[in-house]
């Protein structure tokens, strides 16, 4: 290992994450999100999907509020409307996704959901190859449909709905990043999202929300699915071009399939695996073609 350079008193302080390659940080963030989703699915029998997602957003909101200390005083009405719309989108995206993985395998759900960010990438692209990426993604979706959708068409529809919310989330997140300092916009939105889910979360989970073990697991899901990956992604983006970041994020459906297999014992057929790879390839191609892809 090379010797350390002379210390510059004016140089910015380095964090431990600076020693980790940004590609590793992004892959760790993807793994954290998908294994967090797999852990969440194990709680559905006791908390229900709505109860689980409520706990996730609640604990994530607590962490983000402590970290960013957002202030509502002095915000314009347009800024408050943006934060509320952002929060409603967060709630809808996560609730639809958790309801979908209660019905179909995680890898398949994330593949359907990924149509959302893929659509954003294609919309911001000026490449003539756009038609190819759309065709690849369509082939993947058709293959999944022919494979039986994990036995549940409603689960597939919910995953596609989550994808539509994800596309809106990407655009709103980019706007919030311009309007609010740091992660304060996300923190406010997370509070709104958690508040919106109180009724369905309480009805779905009932007395289980008072179980300390389940509360601890819910906090773990929030850390794995929100706090940890968000921090890792922010650190990676300081040193990684946005285009490269987008390509790496395209691996999410494949990692989701792996998490579903390892944690939930969800085996996928060869046809379903090919379909997932087609959507991943379409996302990689569309992201590389895109001139600018807003992200969270």
N, C-alpha and C positions, 0 to 999 in steps of 0.2 A: 504494500500500500504506500502511495506517495506521501511524503511528509506534508504537514499542513502548511499553507501559505502564511506569511506574516499577518498578524491581526490588524485590521484597519478599523480604528475607532469610529470612523464615519460610515462604515459599511453596515447595511441592514442586518439585524440579527437573524440567524438561520434557525429554522425549526428542524426537529428530527426528521420530518417528512421530506426535507430537501435532499436527504441522502438516498431516498427511494426513487427509482425511475418513474416518471409520470405514467407510463404505460401500465406499470404494476399497480399504481394507485387507482387508475380507471378500472382495471380488471377486478381489483379488490372491491371497489364500489359496486360493480355489477354483481359480483358474488354475494355481497352483503345484502343487496336489495332482493335478489332472487331466493336466497336461503332464508331471508326474513319472511318472504311470502310463503315459503314452504312451512316455516315454523307457525305462521299465522293460521295456515290451513289445519294444523293439528289442534287448534283451539276451537274450531267451529262446532264440535259436538257439545261443548260446554258453554261457549259464549255466543255461538251463532256468527255468521259472517258480519252482520251489522254491528253486533256487540264488539267483535274483534277489531273492526276498522275504527269504531268509535274510540276504543282504548288507544289504538295506534296514533290517531290524530291528536287525542288529548295529551298523551305523554310527549309527542313530538312538539306540540304547541308549547308545553311547559319548558322544554329544553331550549327551543328557539327564542322564547320570550326572555328567558334568563340570559341567553347568549347575546342577544341583540338589543334588548331593552327598548322596544319600539315605543314611540310616543304618538298619540292621536291628536294632541293639542297642536293647533296650527295647521293641520292638514286641510287642504281644500276639499270641497264636495266631490270634485272629479277624482281626486286621489282616494277618498274614502270609497267611492263607487268602484274604482279599480280594485281595491283591496277586497271588497265584499264579493265582487264578481270572481276574483282569483280564488277566494275561499270556497265559494259555491262550486267552482270547477274542480278544486281539490277534493271536495266531499263527493261529488258525483263520480269522478274518476276512480277514486279508491273504493267507493261502495259498489260500483258496477263491476270492478275487477274482482273484489272479494266474493261477490255473489257468483261470478263466473267460475272461479276456481273451486267453488263449492260444488260445481256441477260437472266440470270438465278438467282434464289434466292440466297442470301448471304450464308445461311447455307449450301445449296447444293454445291455451288462453293468452299467453304472452305473444305468441305468433300472430294471433288475430289482433290483439291490442296494438301490435307494432305497426299496423296499417296506418295508425294516426300519425306518428312521427315520420313515417315513410312518405305520407301525403304532403307533409310540410316540406320535406326535403325536395320532393319533386316540384312543388309549387315555387320554390325559390331557385330552382335550377333553370339554366338556359341551354342545356345540352340537348342535342338531337337524340341522345341515347335514352331520354326520358321514357319513350314508348317501350323500350326494352325492359326497363326496370319495372314499369307498371305491369307489363305482360308477365314477367317473372313472378311478381307478387301475386298476380291474379291466378297464375298456375298453382302456386303454393296454396292459396286459399281454396281453389277448386279441388286440389288433391286432399286437403283436410276435410272438405265437405264430403268427398267420396269415401273418406275413411271413417265417416260416421260421427264426426264432431265430438268424439269422446262419449257418444251415446246421448247427447243432449243438444238440440238446436238452440234452446233458450240460452244455454251457457255460452254458445258461440256468439249469439246476438248481444249478450251482456258484455262479452269481451270486446266486440266491435264498438259498442257504445263507450266502453272505457277508452278505446283508442281514439274515438272522436273527442272525448274530454281531454285526452292526453295532447292531441293536436292543439286544442284551445289553451291548455295549460302552458305549452311551449311558447305560444305567442304572448299570452298574458304575463308569463314569467319574464320574457324579454322586456316587455313594457314596464313591469314593476321594477326591474333592475335599473331602468333609466330614471324612474320617478323617486324610488325610495333608496336611502343609503344602505349599503351592505345587504344583509339578509332581513332587514326590518320589515320589508313588504311581505316576504314569505312568512315571517313570524305572525304578522297580523292576519294574513290569509289563513294560516293554520288554526288560529283561534276561532275564526269565523267558521271554518270547516268543521271543527270539533263541536262547536255550538249547534250547528245545523243538524248534526248527527245524534244529538242527545236523545230526542224522542225515539227514533228507530233503534238506537243502540241500547237504550234502557229496556225497551219492550223485548228486544231479541235476547238480551243476556239475562235480564231479571236479577235475581239475588246473586248470580254468579259474579257480578261486578263487585261484590263485597268480599270475595275470596282472595286472600293475600297472595296465594300461589299464582292464581290467574292474573292478578294485577301485576305481579312481577314479570310473568311471561309476556303480558301486553306491553310492559315497558321495554322488555327485550326486543319485541317486534318493532317498536317505535325506533329504538336505537339502530337496529340492523337495517330497517327500511327507510329511515329518514335521516337521523342525525349523523351516523357514521358515513354513509355514502355521500351525503351533501358536503360534508367537510372534505372528504377525499377528492371529490370532483372539483371543488373550488381550488384546492391545492394543485391538482393536476393541470387545470386550465391556466394557471399562472405560467406554466412552462411547456404547454402543449398546444399546437395550432388547433383551432376549432374544428377544422376539417378532419384531422386525424382523430380527434376526440369523438366526432360523430361516427366515424367508421368503427371505432372500438365499441361504441355503444350499440352498434348493430349486432353484437354478439349476444345481446340479452336473451332472445328466444332460445338459443342453444344452451346458454347457462341455466335458463329456467327449466329446460328439459332435463338437464343433469341434476338440478336441485330436486325436481319432482321425483326422479328415479331414486336418488340417494336417501331423501328424507321421507318421502311419501310412498315409495315403492311403486311408482307409476311407470309402467313399461309402455313404450311407444312402438308401433309397428314400423317396418321399413318404409312404408308409404308415408307415414306421418313424419318420420325423420327427414325424408327427402323434401317434403313440403316445407318443413322448418328451414332447411338449408336454402331452399329457393327464396324464401322471404328474407333470410339473412343476406344472401347474395344481392337481392334487389335493393335492400337498404344500404349495403356497402356501396353499390354502384351509384345510387341516387345521391348519397351523401358526398361522394367524391365529385359528382357532377355539379353539386349545388355551389353557388357563389357565396351564399350566406344562409346558414340555418340557425334561426333563433333556438335557444335551448334554455332549460331551467337552471 
